[in-house]
């Protein structure tokens, strides 16, 4: 499995951002998750959220959106710079 492009964490909540390369270009996807401890088995992750998790997760998703926008702008600049160098 590929390495995440970025992770944003707040307590047991986490948003993982993935960079995906295709023939049509790069796009980003997001996986929200919540950590929980199950007995002696250690920490597990779920995509199920409780009502107390909703606002904090919304804030994490907002931060993820901002991070992705900045990365998309950096990707476009790098693409322009590469095209200018090649010309």
matplotlib code that plots the C-alpha trace (Angstrom):
import matplotlib.pyplot as plt

x = [0.0, 1.2, 2.2, -0.3, 0.4, -0.5, -2.3, -4.2, -5.0, -7.0, -7.2, -8.6, -9.8, -7.7, -8.0, -5.6, -5.0, -4.0, -2.3, -3.5, -1.7, -3.7, -3.3, -5.6, -3.4, -3.2, -6.2, -6.5, -8.9, -9.6, -10.2, -11.7, -11.3, -11.6, -9.3, -10.5, -9.0, -10.4, -9.3, -5.8, -5.7, -4.5, -5.7, -8.1, -9.7, -13.2, -15.0, -18.0, -18.3, -20.3, -22.3, -19.5, -17.1, -19.0, -17.9, -14.2, -14.2, -15.8, -12.9, -10.4, -12.0, -11.9, -8.1, -7.8, -9.6, -7.2, -4.2, -5.4, -6.0, -2.5, -1.1, -3.1, -1.7, 1.8, 1.2, 0.1, 3.1, 5.5, 3.8, 4.1, 7.7, 8.5, 6.8, 8.8, 12.1, 11.3, 10.5]
y = [0.0, 3.5, 6.0, 8.7, 12.2, 13.7, 13.0, 15.4, 14.2, 15.5, 13.2, 9.8, 11.4, 11.3, 12.3, 10.6, 12.3, 10.2, 11.5, 9.5, 9.7, 8.9, 9.5, 12.6, 14.0, 14.0, 14.0, 13.7, 11.5, 11.6, 8.8, 9.9, 7.5, 7.2, 5.3, 3.1, 0.6, -2.9, -4.9, -6.1, -6.2, -2.6, 0.2, -0.3, 2.2, 2.6, 5.0, 5.1, 8.4, 9.3, 12.5, 14.1, 13.4, 15.3, 18.9, 18.0, 15.8, 18.6, 20.8, 18.2, 17.8, 21.6, 21.5, 18.7, 20.7, 23.6, 21.3, 19.8, 23.2, 24.3, 21.0, 21.4, 24.9, 23.6, 20.8, 23.3, 25.6, 22.6, 21.5, 25.1, 25.3, 21.9, 23.0, 26.3, 24.5, 21.9, 24.7]
z = [0.0, -0.8, 1.9, 2.8, 1.5, 4.9, 8.2, 10.5, 14.0, 16.9, 19.8, 18.6, 15.4, 12.2, 8.6, 6.2, 2.8, -0.2, -3.4, -6.4, -9.8, -13.0, -16.7, -16.3, -13.5, -9.7, -7.4, -3.6, -1.5, 2.2, 4.7, 8.1, 11.0, 14.8, 17.0, 19.8, 22.2, 22.3, 25.4, 25.3, 21.5, 21.3, 19.1, 16.2, 13.7, 12.6, 10.2, 12.6, 14.5, 17.7, 17.9, 20.0, 17.1, 14.4, 15.0, 15.6, 12.5, 10.5, 11.6, 10.6, 7.2, 6.8, 7.5, 5.0, 2.4, 3.0, 2.8, -0.5, -2.1, -1.2, -2.6, -5.8, -6.3, -5.7, -8.2, -10.8, -10.2, -10.5, -13.7, -15.2, -14.1, -15.6, -18.9, -18.9, -18.3, -21.1, -23.6]

ax = plt.figure().add_subplot(projection="3d")
ax.plot(x, y, z, "-o")
ax.set_aspect("equal")
plt.show()
